[in-house]
Amino acid sequence: MEEKTIRLSQYLKWMGICSTGGEAKIRIQQGEVMVNGDVDTRRGRVLRAGDRVAFEGQEHVVSFDV
């Protein structure tokens, strides 16, 4: 079974944190997003289940469960 992954910019759109890919790109590049406690400016950063994404004071744990 292959491990599920998602890119950081896609995750921000999927979760409704950003309304567009362009908005996600800008917010990531400006250092507004943290992954696992560290600022990450790579919009192509690959996220896996259990990773923690923080934005505007809210933390989200990546999960692919429906």
Secondary structure, DSSP 8 states (H G I E B T S, - for coil): ----EEEHHHHHHHTTSSSSHHHHHHHHHTT-EEETTEE---TT-EEETT-EEEETTEEEE-----
